[in-house]
């Protein structure tokens, strides 16, 4: 089966069961449909032997969820933002999501293109270090109900959650 991605039809044929039965077992609904333990084990073993990997895009279409968070930062070459991206990615992974990371290169046009690309991938949230005060696309996504958090830079006139340092207070405390 060179160049052929294993699917549930392949598993069904090898295991000698229906496609529906394979689907129910692999989607955790075997008990609900009273599929025997023996059949469940046979299907799971066949899937493992064939190196089956579920098609996440197909599952996303059915569920409407992507389990994907977008992260847009000003520069991956800046160690501060690279470390920041690594920490965010680790936390997102711990919660069962994946991260798509974009680099705006401190350019508003690139940032807007990144936002459009991320939106087209059905993201479920956005963490962004905005590169300018041009917030039109960020506001549009927020108004559509996308959870957004701005980091280090924020928009005073918008009700979008943000995380930032208080430079004045830090300077006061250090002096």
PyMOL commands that set and color helices and strands:
alter all, ss='L'
color gray80, all
select helices_A, chain A and resi 8-15+19-26+37-49+56-63+79-94+108-120+136-143+167-174
alter helices_A, ss='H'
color red, helices_A
select strands_A, chain A and resi 68-73+98-103+125-128+147-151+162-163
alter strands_A, ss='S'
color yellow, strands_A
deselect
rebuild
show_as cartoon
